[in-house]
Amino acid sequence: MSLRGAIEAFPIDMVLQLLATTEKTGLLEVRGDDEERRGFLGVSGGRLVSAQLEDEDGYLALGATFAIDRGDFKDLKDELGDL
């Protein structure tokens, strides 16, 4: 089962809490409605380990990804496994 949804219904912090509780590993893509902002959050064993948005990475990318308040998210290649 893949993980996907609308940020308006499931904010990214809630999604990360779910991944932490279930100790999932994978890559989460976060896209804004404008299609121009696209970020990636890496998770390993439920822990957030990386963030990238456009040319930024680390804390700047993490903050910019959390600032996306309209759009969607999905796991890439079903790497997050069954929920």
PyMOL commands that set and color helices and strands:
alter all, ss='L'
color gray80, all
select helices_A, chain A and resi 12-21+59-66
alter helices_A, ss='H'
color red, helices_A
select strands_A, chain A and resi 4-6+26-32+38-44+47-53+56-57+71-75
alter strands_A, ss='S'
color yellow, strands_A
deselect
rebuild
show_as cartoon
